[in-house]
Amino acid sequence: MKIIWSPLAIDRTTEIAEYIAQDNQTAASNWVENLFDKVQLLKSSPRSGRIVPETHREDIRELIYGNYRIIYRVEKTKLSILTVRHGKQILPIEDIQA
């Protein structure tokens, strides 16, 4: 299964990493590496994440990674990573519509 990152997901990951890097560049690099490792696990178990509570849609799921939500859409031949958000942030519905 192919994994596609949306521009929004890449931007959000970059913003979070830059914020972490303000205090600790190594921690930021490790965070990004571990995030990508976590997403790679979806190739073998694409439905392992829970359904996003805000949507109640079977195809929109999320993985929890520390304090963050990796929100993705399951499609027939690919997974689309839609966004990465802090768990305490409100999830704008436009972030997951594509």
C-alpha positions in Angstrom: 0.0 0.0 0.0 1.3 3.4 -1.0 1.5 6.3 1.5 0.9 9.8 0.3 1.5 12.8 2.5 -0.7 15.9 1.8 1.0 19.3 1.7 -0.9 20.2 4.9 0.5 17.1 6.7 4.0 18.0 5.6 3.6 21.6 6.6 2.2 20.7 10.0 5.0 18.2 10.6 7.6 20.8 9.7 6.0 23.4 12.0 5.9 21.0 15.0 9.5 19.9 14.4 10.6 23.5 14.2 8.9 24.2 17.5 10.5 21.3 19.2 13.9 22.3 17.7 13.8 25.6 19.5 14.6 23.7 22.6 16.3 20.6 21.3 17.4 19.9 17.7 18.1 16.2 18.4 14.7 15.7 20.0 13.1 17.3 16.9 15.0 15.1 14.5 14.1 12.0 16.6 10.4 13.1 16.7 10.2 13.3 12.9 12.0 10.0 12.4 9.7 8.2 14.9 6.6 9.8 13.3 7.6 8.5 9.9 8.3 5.1 11.4 4.9 5.0 13.0 3.2 5.9 9.7 5.1 3.2 7.9 3.4 0.6 10.2 0.2 1.5 8.4 1.3 -0.3 5.2 0.7 -3.6 6.8 -2.3 -2.6 9.0 -4.0 0.4 7.4 -7.1 0.1 9.6 -5.1 -0.2 12.9 -5.9 3.4 13.8 -9.2 4.4 15.4 -12.0 6.2 13.5 -11.6 9.9 14.0 -14.4 10.8 16.5 -15.2 14.1 14.8 -16.1 12.3 11.5 -17.6 8.9 12.4 -16.3 7.8 8.9 -14.8 4.4 8.5 -12.2 5.7 6.0 -10.9 8.6 8.1 -8.7 7.2 10.9 -6.0 8.4 13.3 -2.9 7.1 15.0 -1.9 8.6 18.3 1.8 9.5 18.5 2.7 11.0 21.9 0.6 14.1 22.2 -0.2 14.2 18.4 -2.8 12.8 16.1 -1.8 11.5 12.7 -5.0 11.7 10.7 -5.2 9.7 7.5 -7.7 8.4 4.9 -7.8 4.7 3.9 -8.3 4.2 0.2 -8.2 1.1 -2.0 -4.5 1.3 -3.0 -3.2 4.1 -0.9 -3.2 5.8 2.5 -3.4 9.6 2.5 -1.9 11.3 5.5 -4.2 14.3 5.8 -2.7 16.2 8.8 -0.8 16.0 12.1 -2.3 17.9 15.0 -1.7 18.2 18.7 -4.3 16.2 20.6 -5.5 19.3 22.4 -6.2 21.3 19.3 -9.6 21.4 17.7 -9.5 19.6 14.4 -10.8 21.9 11.6 -13.0 19.8 9.3 -11.4 21.4 6.3 -8.1 19.7 7.3 -9.6 16.3 6.5 -11.7 17.1 3.5 -10.0 16.4 0.2 
